[in-house]
């Protein structure tokens, strides 16, 4: 009788938590779809409203916009004065810059899409969902493969919404550059400091360092939106602050990988890395008369 009662209790719990998991998982999928549709509309409107010369600008350039010259300076030994970019786009880390030119709103929207399906996003979401599954948090999801799917969908929705707000919407509105510019020949301690710095400091579209409003506020907005589909126990101010801190810590770790990624490919001979002068430490070359 005890076994039958235990089995009946277990079935009752599963039947009670299953609608919650399915409802929140479907809500997360709908939220991601709404974000992408809204992003398409915003991207179309902003692309028609302004077309600054950038990485994906039109082929015909304005007469008063001369093409940047490739100045091969011999000061590459001063590594702290240089930021780099890869010559080929990275599928694993799409946020690594491949040009020093500013991004258009359409390019920032493409970056948001590429980040949403990049391997680190999918892998981190799976690991985080497994960790929460092991400690049964949040408890409203329960256990089993259905509960793991709900947690995994929730992690992906949070990551995608954070990328939408930070890399596309706010970055386009505030004219900030959401890309990561790796260091030339990074060191361990130098890479740690640089990775932490780039969480709070970013570049404007004109190449000037500024406070990373799009990255910080975008993370806060994404976690605020997550309260729509998270259980009630996760909707407190303390839990929101804890999730924001965790997101920023993950951002530091991702910056570390992105900082070493071009160097790894360069040493393996699989990719080429170019470096451009940091606009805050070096002066622009004087124009030459042709």
HELIX and SHEET records of a PDB file:
HELIX    1   1 UNK A    2  UNK A   49  1                                  48    
HELIX    2   2 UNK A   79  UNK A   81  5                                   3    
HELIX    3   3 UNK A  105  UNK A  116  1                                  12    
HELIX    4   4 UNK A  119  UNK A  134  1                                  16    
HELIX    5   5 UNK A  139  UNK A  141  5                                   3    
HELIX    6   6 UNK A  145  UNK A  163  1                                  19    
HELIX    7   7 UNK A  164  UNK A  169  3                                   6    
HELIX    8   8 UNK A  170  UNK A  174  1                                   5    
HELIX    9   9 UNK A  188  UNK A  200  1                                  13    
HELIX   10  10 UNK A  213  UNK A  226  1                                  14    
HELIX   11  11 UNK A  232  UNK A  234  5                                   3    
HELIX   12  12 UNK A  237  UNK A  267  1                                  31    
SHEET    1   A 2 UNK A  82  UNK A  86  0                                        
SHEET    2   A 2 UNK A 273  UNK A 277 -1                                        
SHEET    1   B 3 UNK A 176  UNK A 177  0                                        
SHEET    2   B 3 UNK A 201  UNK A 204 -1                                        
SHEET    3   B 3 UNK A 209  UNK A 211 -1                                        
END                                                                             
